[in-house]
Amino acid sequence: MYGVDTVAKKIWYTDGTGMEILSDFKVNKFLIDNITLTEREVTPIIGIRNVKTHYNANKNDVMFTFYDNQYGIEEKVWNLCYNEINKTFTTFYSWVPSYSENIDNIFFSFDRETSKAIAKLGTSQIGSTSEDGIVLSNVILSKDTNGDYTTNIAGLKNRILPDDSYNVTYSIVEDPYGNWNNFSLDGTKLKFTKPNIINTKKVWYVFIKADISAKNASAKYY
């Protein structure tokens, strides 16, 4: 049995009678720098935040995967491979599975990017069981009376806010992928500005920031 300790930031192995730390003196610094979960973050969100071990029976490869993209634009994501025959870490893979299974000695996996897209839609939809942060009235852009693809920001969920009344100002954040160029924001109305390309992707990402300030104070809350 293999596993990843996200608090101690170690990769371990046990045969049921003893435990061996595999990562010491080999990938220890990498794990320290690239595991961002804290001891309080114990609930995985498939596609957004998780640490998982996969096994490719055909190659005798154990893959330790990690991804954390719950907040902000930047994400930590990696797939580190360990070979049981050579007993060494062999490579990093550029792809990351969210689920996997060995069927007739053939390794099948479910792409994490698909899981991420579904999970992001869930966290962004008001009324969803996983709603979190800035949520929309509908994550599916629909044509309004003017023929524009729009939706509305419905508010903030699961955030500690001032007890008194407060003001919220939303703004689109520039992202390295250029998605922000395809959207405009007027108050709480979000609009897709390039309808000729809207069908070229099934899911579009846009990053929105909320600046919150109490009405009776000059301080800002982030």
trRosetta pair geometry for C-beta under 8 A, 3 or more apart (Angstrom, degrees):
i j d omega theta_ij theta_ji phi_ij phi_ji
1 13 7.1 153 82 -155 48 55
1 14 5.3 -17 62 62 97 85
1 15 7.8 169 19 -89 76 25
1 16 7.6 93 8 -56 113 72
2 11 7.2 1 -173 -179 98 91
2 12 7.1 164 -153 88 54 50
2 13 5.3 -21 -100 -100 74 77
2 22 7.9 -12 -135 0 103 145
2 53 5.1 179 96 -161 103 156
2 62 5.3 79 9 -168 170 146
2 64 7.4 -111 145 -78 125 99
2 82 7.7 174 -137 63 153 140
3 11 7.5 179 94 -152 39 56
3 12 5.6 -14 63 60 82 92
3 53 6.2 -103 -101 -24 42 143
4 10 7.5 173 -154 88 52 42
4 11 5.5 -25 -103 -102 73 71
4 12 7.7 164 -93 18 24 76
4 31 8.0 -162 -152 -138 105 125
4 35 7.7 -173 167 -106 121 136
4 51 5.1 -109 75 162 135 130
4 53 6.8 167 -13 -58 95 102
4 64 5.6 118 -61 -156 123 118
4 66 7.2 -129 141 -71 171 110
5 8 4.3 6 120 46 130 100
5 9 6.8 -72 95 -14 81 13
5 10 4.7 10 47 52 114 85
5 11 7.7 -155 18 -75 76 24
5 12 6.3 48 -18 -9 107 118
6 9 6.8 28 -157 -82 31 57
6 35 5.4 -163 -143 -180 76 129
6 37 4.5 -7 169 73 140 121
6 39 7.9 168 98 -87 92 51
6 41 8.0 -81 122 78 146 98
6 51 5.7 -177 -67 -5 121 160
7 38 7.9 49 -105 -176 76 39
7 39 4.8 46 -103 -86 117 95
9 28 7.7 94 121 -161 100 65
9 31 4.5 149 172 135 94 106
9 32 5.2 100 135 -86 156 55
9 35 5.0 -176 -117 45 97 141
10 21 5.3 -52 -173 -141 127 108
10 23 5.3 -171 -153 45 59 125
10 24 7.3 0 -132 -50 105 81
10 28 7.6 -6 -106 -119 70 85
10 31 6.9 116 -83 124 25 162
11 21 7.3 108 75 -165 52 63
11 22 4.8 -57 103 63 99 103
11 23 4.0 108 31 -41 93 114
11 27 7.2 22 11 69 130 119
11 31 6.9 -151 -24 -84 92 148
11 64 5.8 -63 -116 -87 128 164
11 80 7.9 -111 -72 95 153 136
11 82 7.5 169 149 -45 148 149
12 19 5.7 -5 -175 -173 121 105
12 20 6.8 152 -159 80 69 45
12 21 5.5 -41 -101 -104 80 54
12 22 6.5 169 -110 5 21 87
12 23 7.9 -60 -54 3 50 98
13 19 7.2 154 81 -156 43 59
13 20 5.0 -17 63 61 93 96
13 22 5.6 68 -11 -42 107 116
14 17 7.8 173 -176 42 85 40
14 18 6.7 -161 -139 96 80 35
14 19 4.5 -31 -88 -99 101 72
14 20 7.3 166 -81 16 49 69
15 18 6.7 12 42 47 91 71
21 24 4.9 58 117 -14 119 111
22 26 7.2 -52 150 44 64 142
22 82 6.6 27 156 -133 150 153
22 89 7.8 125 149 -50 110 97
23 26 5.8 -126 -160 61 38 98
23 27 4.9 -74 -148 64 89 87
23 28 5.2 126 140 -77 93 65
23 31 5.7 21 180 -16 151 146
24 28 5.5 39 -121 -66 37 128
25 28 6.5 39 -24 -8 23 125
26 88 7.6 -158 -144 -150 142 73
26 89 5.8 138 154 11 126 123
27 30 4.6 -48 -174 42 81 122
27 31 5.9 85 127 -27 88 97
27 80 6.6 101 -166 -159 166 149
27 89 5.6 60 -37 -20 128 171
28 31 5.9 -59 -153 35 30 108
28 32 6.5 31 153 -20 65 106
29 32 5.6 -52 -148 34 35 114
29 33 6.3 24 157 -11 67 110
30 33 6.1 -67 -149 43 28 104
30 34 5.7 -18 168 16 67 123
30 80 7.7 129 120 -93 141 142
31 34 6.4 -79 -127 55 23 87
31 35 5.5 11 -178 -14 70 117
32 35 7.2 -44 -113 32 13 96
34 66 7.1 122 136 86 96 143
34 76 5.6 163 -165 -161 74 122
34 78 6.1 23 159 0 142 143
35 51 7.6 22 -132 -91 104 137
35 66 6.3 -86 -105 -156 76 159
35 76 7.7 162 -105 140 20 152
36 68 4.8 -141 62 69 117 163
36 76 5.1 149 -5 12 125 151
37 41 4.6 -127 -157 77 91 126
37 49 7.2 124 -90 -175 109 110
37 51 7.0 -98 1 -27 148 122
37 68 6.3 -159 -57 -90 81 136
38 41 5.2 94 52 4 70 100
39 42 7.7 10 170 -60 45 96
41 49 7.0 -80 173 159 126 141
44 49 6.3 -159 -149 101 53 73
44 50 4.0 53 -151 -106 114 92
44 51 7.6 -130 -99 25 113 56
44 52 7.8 65 -128 -57 153 101
45 48 4.1 -27 106 60 115 112
45 49 4.6 49 41 41 97 88
45 50 6.7 -140 56 -48 44 90
45 70 6.7 99 43 -94 143 103
45 119 5.9 117 158 -162 96 138
45 123 7.8 37 -171 -62 143 126
45 130 7.2 123 -136 -153 113 131
46 50 6.0 28 -103 -43 45 147
46 98 5.6 81 -172 -171 97 124
46 115 5.1 -87 145 -178 92 128
46 119 6.2 -171 85 -72 63 132
47 50 7.8 57 9 1 26 123
47 67 8.0 -54 175 93 21 140
47 98 5.9 -8 -71 -105 66 143
47 112 6.1 161 -118 -171 59 70
47 114 7.6 -100 -111 92 121 44
47 115 3.2 -153 -77 127 104 85
47 116 3.8 -174 -179 -74 96 41
47 117 7.3 -102 -169 21 140 41
47 118 6.3 179 -45 56 171 84
47 119 3.8 172 74 0 127 133
47 120 7.4 -110 129 -22 124 77
48 67 7.5 -161 150 116 15 106
48 68 7.9 31 149 -147 59 34
48 69 5.4 -114 -155 69 62 83
48 70 5.4 82 157 -85 111 67
48 116 6.2 125 -69 -128 57 73
48 119 4.7 -136 -29 126 106 144
48 120 6.9 141 -82 -65 111 71
48 123 7.2 69 -75 -25 160 144
49 67 6.8 -134 -112 102 31 71
49 68 5.0 42 -120 -122 85 63
49 69 6.9 -154 -64 37 71 52
49 70 4.9 -3 -47 -49 128 108
50 65 7.8 19 104 108 93 98
50 66 7.6 -157 98 -139 50 43
50 67 6.3 15 49 53 72 85
50 98 7.4 79 57 -141 150 80
51 64 7.7 -2 -173 -177 90 83
51 65 7.1 174 -152 92 46 56
51 66 4.8 0 -109 -106 84 82
52 65 5.2 -14 63 63 81 101
52 98 7.7 83 34 -160 157 40
53 62 6.4 -10 -170 -176 103 96
53 63 7.0 152 -159 81 52 52
53 64 5.6 -19 -105 -103 79 64
53 65 7.5 174 -89 20 28 75
54 62 7.4 155 81 -162 47 48
54 63 4.3 -14 62 61 98 105
54 65 6.5 32 -2 -7 109 117
54 97 5.9 68 -72 63 161 128
54 100 4.4 55 -141 39 122 146
54 109 7.2 24 -153 -105 153 117
55 61 7.3 162 -154 88 47 54
55 62 5.6 -17 -103 -107 75 67
55 63 7.4 -162 -73 20 28 78
55 100 7.7 171 42 104 49 127
55 102 6.9 -51 98 -33 89 125
56 59 4.6 9 113 41 119 101
56 60 7.4 -41 89 21 77 13
56 61 4.3 9 49 56 113 99
56 62 7.9 -147 24 -69 73 26
56 63 6.9 60 -14 -18 101 110
56 100 7.9 -60 -73 166 71 144
56 102 7.2 143 -140 -86 34 108
56 107 4.4 -21 -127 -81 86 149
57 60 7.2 23 -160 -75 32 47
57 102 4.4 61 4 -134 121 156
57 105 5.6 -108 98 -133 117 63
57 107 7.0 170 28 -70 71 90
58 102 7.6 176 -22 -135 81 111
58 105 5.3 104 -79 168 87 83
58 106 6.7 35 -47 -103 134 34
58 107 6.0 -110 15 -22 112 100
59 83 7.4 -80 146 -119 91 94
59 107 7.7 -34 10 -25 101 141
60 83 6.0 63 105 -161 93 73
60 84 4.4 -106 171 45 103 104
60 85 5.1 78 100 -24 152 97
61 81 5.3 -23 -166 -161 115 107
61 82 7.1 137 -161 71 62 42
61 83 5.7 -35 -101 -97 68 67
61 84 7.5 -143 -83 -3 20 84
61 90 7.5 -83 -121 38 104 134
62 81 7.3 140 75 -158 46 54
62 82 4.6 -24 65 66 99 97
62 83 7.7 -176 20 -83 76 18
62 84 6.4 90 -19 -51 105 93
63 79 5.6 -5 -172 -173 112 94
63 80 7.1 148 -157 74 58 41
63 81 5.3 -24 -100 -99 76 71
63 82 7.7 -178 -80 22 29 71
63 93 6.9 -19 -133 14 126 133
63 97 7.6 77 100 30 146 109
64 79 7.5 157 78 -156 45 45
64 80 4.7 -20 62 64 97 97
64 81 7.9 -168 21 -77 71 24
64 82 6.9 43 -11 -5 105 110
65 78 7.1 -171 -143 95 53 50
65 79 4.8 -7 -102 -106 88 77
65 80 7.7 -179 -78 23 40 66
65 96 5.1 130 -150 -151 125 96
65 97 6.7 -141 -49 53 166 67
65 112 7.8 -163 171 -63 143 144
66 76 6.7 -30 125 127 105 102
66 77 7.0 -169 98 -135 63 37
66 78 5.6 7 54 52 93 83
67 75 6.5 12 -167 167 86 117
67 76 6.7 174 -143 95 40 62
67 77 4.1 19 -112 -110 91 88
67 78 7.8 170 -74 18 65 46
67 96 6.1 111 -50 146 125 161
67 112 6.5 133 -11 179 159 148
67 116 7.9 -81 139 -83 151 118
68 75 6.3 177 84 -159 52 76
68 76 4.7 14 45 51 100 100
68 77 7.5 -160 26 -66 53 65
69 75 3.6 -13 -90 -111 98 126
69 76 7.7 -162 -59 36 68 53
69 77 7.2 -1 -43 -55 110 110
69 116 6.9 20 64 -139 142 121
70 132 7.9 -45 -169 121 96 147
71 133 7.7 162 -109 -81 79 139
72 207 7.8 29 -164 -146 36 134
73 173 7.0 -135 -51 117 122 130
73 175 5.3 -174 -131 -123 132 93
73 176 7.1 127 159 4 133 91
73 207 5.5 -31 -79 -85 96 162
77 96 5.8 -103 178 -24 107 159
77 112 7.8 165 -152 114 128 152
78 92 6.3 -57 -163 -147 97 116
78 96 7.5 115 109 -86 9 124
79 92 6.3 117 75 -167 65 67
79 93 4.1 -46 95 59 126 96
79 94 7.6 -60 40 20 119 7
79 95 6.7 -13 10 84 159 44
79 96 4.8 -165 -54 -96 116 76
79 97 7.8 84 -112 13 135 70
80 89 6.3 -25 174 -149 102 118
80 92 5.9 -31 -99 -104 57 75
81 89 6.8 124 85 -160 51 66
81 90 5.2 -51 102 58 105 93
81 91 5.0 3 46 61 123 73
81 92 7.1 -174 7 -93 89 22
81 93 6.1 83 -39 -25 115 99
82 88 7.2 -157 -148 109 72 23
82 89 5.1 -44 -96 -97 76 62
82 90 7.0 145 -119 4 23 84
83 86 4.4 37 92 36 123 101
83 87 7.2 -69 92 -23 73 20
83 88 6.3 -2 49 58 94 65
83 89 8.0 147 11 -118 73 16
83 90 4.9 52 -17 -31 112 132
84 87 6.9 19 -168 -75 31 59
86 90 6.8 88 65 -73 142 112
93 96 7.4 150 96 -71 103 54
95 111 7.3 -70 -168 -126 110 84
95 112 7.8 157 176 20 69 103
96 112 4.4 -19 99 8 93 147
97 100 4.8 58 130 -56 156 106
97 109 3.5 -85 -111 -170 137 125
97 110 6.1 95 -163 56 89 50
97 111 6.8 -73 -117 -101 57 27
97 112 6.1 153 -173 -39 11 91
98 109 8.0 127 37 177 50 88
98 110 5.3 -58 58 94 91 98
98 111 7.0 23 4 109 97 23
98 112 4.3 134 -49 -99 88 67
98 114 7.6 -116 8 65 134 83
98 115 4.0 66 -55 -8 168 157
99 109 6.8 164 89 -156 51 59
99 110 4.2 23 51 30 94 119
99 115 7.9 132 -9 -66 90 140
100 107 6.5 -7 -172 -172 115 89
100 108 6.6 162 -155 89 63 51
100 109 4.2 -19 -101 -102 92 83
100 110 7.2 -143 -68 14 50 71
101 107 7.9 160 85 -152 35 49
101 108 5.3 -15 63 63 80 100
101 109 7.9 167 20 -82 56 46
102 105 6.4 7 179 -113 106 23
102 106 7.0 148 -157 66 61 34
102 107 5.8 -29 -100 -95 74 59
102 108 7.6 166 -95 19 23 77
103 106 5.6 -33 71 61 72 89
103 108 5.8 10 13 -2 111 124
110 114 6.9 -94 169 61 86 124
110 115 6.8 85 129 -45 109 112
111 114 4.8 86 81 3 98 104
111 115 7.3 -172 101 -3 55 86
112 115 5.3 -57 -151 41 43 113
112 116 6.0 49 150 -27 73 103
113 116 5.4 -48 -145 32 32 116
113 117 6.6 36 155 -21 63 101
114 117 5.9 -51 -151 31 32 110
114 118 6.6 27 153 -13 64 106
115 118 5.9 -59 -151 39 32 109
115 119 6.1 29 155 -18 67 111
116 119 5.8 -60 -144 40 28 109
116 120 6.1 29 158 -21 66 107
117 120 5.9 -54 -145 34 27 110
117 121 6.6 30 154 -20 61 104
117 202 7.4 57 172 96 154 105
117 203 4.3 166 -155 23 120 170
118 121 5.9 -55 -155 32 31 113
118 122 6.7 31 149 -19 63 106
119 122 5.5 -55 -154 35 35 114
119 123 6.4 27 155 -14 69 105
119 130 7.2 -79 -158 128 72 158
120 123 6.0 -54 -143 39 33 105
120 124 6.1 22 159 -12 65 116
120 203 7.5 106 71 -180 122 138
120 205 7.1 -29 154 -107 161 97
121 124 6.0 -70 -145 44 26 105
121 125 6.2 26 159 -29 65 114
121 139 4.9 137 -152 136 82 163
121 203 7.1 -100 -58 -125 111 122
122 125 6.1 -59 -142 27 27 110
122 128 4.9 171 -168 178 67 150
122 129 7.6 -30 -175 57 112 70
122 130 4.4 35 139 61 114 124
122 131 7.6 -116 154 -66 63 48
123 128 7.1 -119 -84 87 17 142
123 130 5.2 -66 -80 127 65 98
123 131 6.3 122 -157 -132 41 26
123 132 4.5 -41 -156 40 101 96
123 133 6.7 36 158 33 108 104
123 135 7.8 -125 148 -97 51 88
124 128 8.0 45 59 16 36 145
124 131 7.7 -115 37 -130 2 69
124 133 7.8 -33 -96 76 62 102
124 134 7.3 2 -131 97 79 71
124 135 5.8 159 -172 -128 39 57
124 136 5.5 20 157 10 92 101
124 139 5.2 100 97 -96 109 118
125 128 4.2 86 80 -33 98 123
125 131 6.4 -104 80 -92 54 92
125 135 6.4 -5 108 -160 8 100
125 136 6.5 -39 -104 61 45 84
125 138 7.3 20 -130 -135 90 30
125 139 4.8 -69 -77 -21 94 116
126 131 5.9 60 -122 -122 34 144
126 135 4.2 118 -69 137 75 129
126 136 6.6 -137 -13 78 91 32
126 137 6.1 -18 24 -107 129 36
126 154 4.2 -47 -47 80 148 158
126 155 7.1 74 -102 41 128 91
126 157 7.4 162 -117 -41 73 133
127 131 6.7 104 35 -48 21 140
128 131 4.5 135 59 -51 85 83
128 135 7.8 -164 25 -138 103 127
131 135 5.1 9 -158 -95 109 142
131 157 4.6 16 132 79 105 167
131 158 7.3 161 109 -9 73 111
132 135 7.7 117 46 -66 22 102
132 157 5.8 -104 -108 92 23 104
132 158 5.0 -31 -128 42 72 140
133 156 6.7 -55 -179 -145 32 75
133 157 6.6 -15 33 57 21 77
133 158 7.0 -36 -37 63 43 100
133 159 6.9 80 -110 -51 43 115
134 153 6.2 -40 -174 -145 103 111
134 155 7.8 -163 -141 112 54 25
134 156 6.1 -34 -90 -99 52 70
134 170 7.2 111 -132 -122 138 119
134 208 5.2 -108 97 86 167 117
134 210 5.8 169 -77 -37 113 120
135 153 7.5 115 81 -160 41 63
135 154 5.1 -46 100 59 89 106
135 155 6.3 -8 52 65 95 63
135 156 7.3 149 10 -111 85 19
135 157 5.3 34 -19 -3 129 118
136 139 5.4 122 67 -77 130 59
136 151 5.1 29 -175 138 124 131
136 152 6.7 136 -159 79 74 41
136 153 6.1 -60 -104 -105 62 42
136 154 5.9 102 -176 -2 15 98
136 190 7.1 -62 -118 28 118 141
137 151 6.0 -169 54 -178 87 88
137 152 4.5 24 5 63 126 93
137 153 7.6 36 -17 78 83 3
137 154 4.6 133 -66 -64 67 111
138 141 7.9 154 107 -77 99 26
138 142 6.9 -6 106 -1 145 111
138 151 5.1 -136 67 -132 79 116
138 152 7.8 53 22 34 79 73
139 151 7.1 53 -106 -139 16 170
140 151 7.5 135 75 -81 36 131
141 149 4.1 46 154 174 122 102
141 150 6.6 116 -153 31 88 10
141 151 5.6 -101 -103 -29 63 105
141 192 5.5 28 -156 -10 163 129
141 198 7.2 -109 81 -157 140 133
142 149 6.9 159 76 -140 9 66
142 150 7.4 -48 66 58 57 58
142 151 7.3 89 22 -76 75 82
143 147 5.6 -19 -163 -144 114 36
143 148 6.7 135 -144 64 63 25
143 149 6.1 -41 -83 -84 57 58
143 150 8.0 72 -139 18 22 78
144 147 7.3 -55 66 12 61 17
144 148 5.3 -12 36 59 103 82
144 149 8.0 174 -4 -97 81 11
144 150 5.0 -2 -28 33 121 123
148 191 5.5 -20 163 -145 127 113
148 192 7.6 166 177 55 79 68
148 195 7.5 -129 -135 -60 51 125
149 191 6.9 119 80 -160 60 62
149 192 4.1 -22 86 45 117 114
149 195 5.9 148 -7 -101 115 94
149 198 5.9 120 -17 -108 169 158
150 189 6.0 -11 -166 -175 125 93
150 190 6.4 148 -157 82 68 53
150 191 4.8 -25 -99 -99 90 73
150 192 7.4 -147 -74 12 42 74
151 189 8.0 164 87 -154 31 54
151 190 5.3 -16 65 63 77 105
152 188 5.3 46 -167 129 85 98
152 189 5.7 -33 -104 -102 79 56
152 190 6.8 173 -99 15 22 84
153 170 5.7 151 -3 -61 174 171
153 188 4.1 -118 50 -159 96 89
153 189 7.9 -105 8 -51 82 19
153 190 6.4 98 -40 -28 84 110
153 208 7.2 -159 -97 156 130 163
154 188 7.9 119 -57 178 24 130
155 168 8.0 105 -137 56 62 169
156 159 4.9 -44 157 30 120 132
156 161 7.0 120 87 -62 137 130
156 168 7.0 -160 -20 -121 121 152
156 210 6.1 149 -79 150 123 178
156 212 7.9 -24 -24 -75 163 133
161 166 6.2 -137 177 28 109 153
161 212 6.5 -107 -131 -178 95 154
161 221 6.8 131 -136 106 56 154
162 165 7.9 -17 97 75 113 14
162 166 4.9 127 48 -63 117 129
162 212 7.5 179 -1 149 101 114
162 214 4.5 -157 -169 -86 178 105
162 217 7.8 -170 -128 35 155 129
162 221 6.1 -166 -38 -22 95 152
164 214 5.7 61 73 -152 109 111
164 215 6.9 -117 129 38 109 92
164 216 6.1 -47 129 29 153 116
165 214 7.4 107 86 -157 48 67
165 215 4.9 -3 97 6 96 131
165 216 7.7 84 59 -10 85 96
166 212 5.6 24 157 -175 133 92
166 213 6.3 170 -162 88 89 32
166 214 5.0 -56 -103 -102 88 46
166 215 6.1 -145 -104 -23 28 78
166 221 7.5 -36 -147 30 148 127
167 212 7.2 164 83 -151 51 48
167 213 5.3 -12 57 63 97 84
167 214 7.9 107 15 -167 76 3
167 215 6.0 109 -28 -79 93 76
168 210 5.5 -21 -162 -165 104 104
168 211 7.2 146 -157 75 49 50
168 212 5.3 -12 -102 -101 76 77
169 210 7.3 143 72 -158 42 52
169 211 4.6 -17 61 60 97 102
169 212 8.0 -168 24 -72 67 35
169 213 8.0 11 2 9 104 102
170 185 6.1 -113 113 169 103 142
170 187 7.7 59 46 160 107 29
170 188 6.4 89 24 -101 141 61
170 208 5.6 0 -170 179 105 114
170 209 7.0 155 -153 80 54 48
170 210 5.6 -23 -97 -99 73 69
170 211 7.9 -166 -75 20 25 73
171 185 6.6 171 -132 74 34 144
171 208 7.0 157 79 -156 32 68
171 209 5.3 -19 63 59 84 96
171 211 7.2 26 5 -8 110 107
172 180 5.1 140 153 -146 116 101
172 183 5.8 170 -114 95 148 113
172 184 7.5 -100 -16 -132 147 25
172 185 5.1 166 -34 -5 101 126
172 206 6.3 -48 -136 178 105 109
172 207 7.1 102 -165 78 62 59
172 208 5.9 -43 -101 -102 51 69
172 209 7.8 136 -132 15 4 82
173 180 6.7 -121 91 -92 37 137
173 207 4.2 -58 60 106 109 108
173 208 6.7 -174 1 -98 91 14
173 209 5.1 92 -54 -27 112 106
174 180 5.0 -112 -114 35 45 161
175 178 7.1 -95 81 -7 81 18
175 179 5.4 -2 57 39 129 97
175 180 5.5 145 16 -26 83 104
175 205 7.3 -64 74 113 175 108
175 206 7.8 -154 -4 -139 134 41
175 207 5.2 122 -62 9 118 124
177 205 7.3 51 66 69 145 118
178 181 5.3 -19 178 9 80 120
178 182 7.9 78 136 -18 75 94
179 182 5.9 -58 -170 28 53 111
179 183 7.3 22 147 -3 77 110
179 204 6.3 153 -151 -176 117 87
179 205 5.3 -54 -133 80 176 74
179 206 5.5 -145 133 -89 115 63
179 207 7.7 102 77 -1 120 81
180 183 6.2 -75 -153 44 42 99
180 206 6.4 114 -96 -141 56 85
180 207 7.0 -48 -75 42 104 84
182 192 6.1 -7 151 -153 93 76
182 193 6.0 -171 -175 45 42 85
182 194 5.1 -77 -136 23 86 113
182 197 7.3 -97 -124 77 127 121
182 204 6.7 -102 96 -163 143 139
182 206 7.5 -124 72 -83 93 113
183 190 6.3 -17 -165 -170 117 90
183 191 6.7 144 -157 78 64 49
183 192 6.1 -40 -99 -103 71 48
183 193 6.3 170 -109 -4 14 97
183 206 4.8 34 -10 -118 159 149
184 190 7.7 160 82 -154 45 47
184 191 4.9 -15 60 62 89 103
184 193 5.2 79 -12 -59 103 122
185 188 7.9 -17 -170 -129 93 14
185 189 7.1 154 -156 79 51 51
185 190 5.5 -14 -104 -103 81 67
185 191 7.5 -175 -79 21 34 76
185 208 7.1 126 -88 -120 153 111
186 189 4.8 -17 66 62 88 104
186 191 7.2 22 7 -4 102 117
190 206 7.3 156 -163 84 130 152
190 208 7.7 -70 -96 -79 129 141
192 195 6.6 106 109 -79 103 63
192 198 5.6 77 141 -100 148 117
192 204 7.1 94 -112 67 123 165
194 197 4.9 1 128 32 114 105
194 198 7.0 166 97 -50 67 76
195 198 5.3 -28 -146 -12 45 122
197 200 4.8 -33 -172 6 75 126
198 201 7.9 -88 -179 46 35 77
198 204 7.5 -64 -143 -36 68 140
201 204 5.6 113 87 -70 129 74
211 220 6.4 -36 -171 -157 89 124
211 222 7.5 -26 -123 -98 56 80
212 220 6.7 126 77 -167 53 71
212 221 4.5 -44 90 69 109 93
212 222 7.2 171 36 -83 93 34
213 217 7.3 -147 178 82 80 77
213 218 7.6 -27 -164 -167 120 26
213 219 7.0 169 -141 93 80 44
213 220 4.9 -44 -89 -106 91 70
213 221 7.0 166 -90 15 36 77
214 217 4.1 29 76 38 121 103
214 219 6.5 24 24 64 109 86
214 221 7.3 74 -32 -14 84 114
